[in-house]
Structures are given as C-alpha cells and as structure tokens.
C-alpha cells in the first residue's frame, strides 16, 4: 500500500465518522448592497483612477461612440471577432469607414507578427464588471481570443451597464463558475502596468497602454 493510500484509508476509517466541510460565512466578500447607480459610479471612479477611460453610450448607437474613439485615437487597424454581437455590430458599422478590420479567428502562428506589429487596437465584449475593484471580466473564446485584449496597444471593451456586480465573489456565485469555466478568465482593472524596484508605476510596458471602456446603457435606462 502506498503512503497516499494509507493516508486515505485512515481518513475513511475515522472512528468519529467521516469528515464534513465546515460551515463558511462569506459575508465579508459578498453583496455590498449598492444600487445600480452606486455600482456604476464606483466602477468608473476606480478604473479611471488607474488611467482607464470610460465612455457612456446607448445600446442603439454605441457604434457611433466606437467610431468617435477610433477617430480620436487614430486607429486604422482594429482586431475583432466575427460571431459575438458586439463584433458583428462593429463590423457592420465600420464597413463604410477607413478602418481595416483584422480577423482574429486564426491560429496565432499564422499572424503573430501582424498582431504584435501592425494592429492598433483590439475590440472585445465583456461578460461583466466588478464595482468593488473597478474591474472587467472576460471569458476568451476562439472568436475573441485573449490576445486581442492583451497585445494591441489599445484595448476597447464593451460593457453592459447592467452587467456590473458588487464583488468578485458575487460574479463567481451568480454566474456559477463552479459548473464550468474556460481555461482562463481575464480580470482587467486598467491598462497594463508595472513598477520597478523604486515602485515607479509605468503603463503599457507588457500590454495595452490604453483601456477604453464603452459602457452601454439599455434603452430602458435612457
């Protein structure tokens, strides 16, 4: 009998019965009781405090806000998916504009150099946001691989205003992460940043130097 089997055998044959999980109180990491407006204000305050940009727009005309951002930042080559409604709507809106749309549903080996050298920005949807930390959360897919939010110098993310949760715990619980999640979920709390030994903060060293969040409000909230 191996050491592992011996340990498991002793655990199974405990004289005082099988082990049970202790009761846990998650109150400290869960629901804060903020209103929708409070969540939105807190999210915006925190993400802009680390150089993130927030642009508010309506569900029906959010692509107009996207076009304004692209023009203001001189973006000529935009990487984006095809199947997600955010990507599909963006492609339709940009069909008549002088912005090259870069397909991302390709093997990375086929366009690694192009992605790192010739793409101005990446556009992604988000699954939601976290008010407590001013964070976005994304689940990468083959249609929206994680690199389009991690490599281009500018990341443009579309967030539904109603998709904000109070805390990270609330996200995990409400969206049932325990039932299944991708190989990696992305939590984004501003542009890429790092600090040297003197604790001098620098942005854009290992990823996007800019993050623009298009907060999309529903028609009902108009």
Steps between C-alpha positions, in 0.01 A plus 500: 500500500635840404534784749216683324269199523589453867411861581170478312418171673551658843278793403222269379514287815484784752337381822305825542340483154580644158641847459252774408566844360476774766234765469636808330392860535569689178333823611830688501558439127150518358204730439562862597146619447591772250239630259558476125603866493739454792660199329548695179646804676739289706612298197569815299684673784732205558578409141570862403726538802746264324480671159203308362258703289121468521265606221125479561273414209158360422432149382361619168782733401808365678678448169493877446696535824739230377558686174575821695755316717670348195524841333622680812777247557600463137420128488532365145521125564255343746513135607163345586294185483216407268228308683437695821228768454746770607742403224224450242346842570841667493584340165172620349548855631860522378436360153496850349789637705871498431586257777654166410327218687746231604357149541607331821348153452830367367776286642735737680797359314348628173488863608724542805718766336198687364334506841804631683613752237208613284184505713405832659225377733294200603124505555334253735174440676501440875299267718458769766676719751582518870414819683710432810827492307415685178567190291372339181472126462534320169473137395717454189358293214634394159301794359651742755836353607666653803791647303284770338451651846860444612721586201380804296602839642135596552225276638139608441252306712121514484330465838127478564416740784260240642783243507672650803513293819605620844792263562706228334327246725162614368623443144619147578179410683243663271657367180567155648870479422514174694294332226759579236735770382760544227866416543549860605273789591639852464461766766596842363533801728652759268780515242806281539718627783814402686737651755876488537697446821446867590122445467470738207183400314521474121216428259499299177826315557366146465166557328247768405604850599138615476167349604173651377178362647183569304230472766183414313171603661173330409215688334299467822768694685492782247 
